[in-house]
Amino acid sequence: MNGIQRIIDRIEADAASELAQIAEEAESRCAEIEAAYSAAAQAEYRKIISDARLESERRLERKSGAAATEIKMQLLAVKQEILSSAFDRAAQIISELPDERYIPFLARLASRASRTGTEKLVFSERDARRVGSAVKDEANALLRRAGKTADLTVSAETRPIRGGVIVQSGDIETNCSIDALIAMEFRTLSGVVAAELFG
């Protein structure tokens, strides 16, 4: 039995040794697999974080660009409003000139717009009462000095204009109202006015 016991002990020892070696190899392989998956998981984690960072930077860039565009649009709108106010103020100043400056101004407009010298001068209700007759007289004087027919008359009709004059010959009208004059000069002068206002 002693010999059999030794054989059994030896088989058990060999089996235990082999089992320990298999367990060690399995543990080593598990560690390798775990390390490989851990590295892959870390790489995937870094990729996800990197992609998320890039996407957030892109979104921030888009939002910053959109915000910058919105600010530029608002600034442009404010500048446009200021320009419009400046031109509106200019129209108001012209319409409120003292008679000694306003009458010659309107007379020059009327005489330059006259083609036949027999047109009717149409004013705003306020200007018709205030300066209509004087503008007609001075415009006719300017036409006479230029050697042209000078028979302009003040129309009984008035128009809802801020100021200025409309020179009317039948169905043909030359609009020399202040607003029309400002509108004609707006494109030309807006650059100059903008440079003065916004330097």
ABEGO torsion letter per residue (X at the ends): XAAAAAAAAAAAAAAAAAAAAAAAAAAAAAAAAAAAAAAAAAAAAAAAAAAAAAAAAAAAAAAAAAAAAAAAAAAAAAAAAAAAAAAAAAAAAAAABBAAAAAAAAAAAAAAABAAGABBBBBBAAAAAAAAAAAAAAAAAAAAAAGBBBABBBBABBBBBAEEBBBBBEABBBBABAAAAAAAAAAAAAAAAAAAAAX
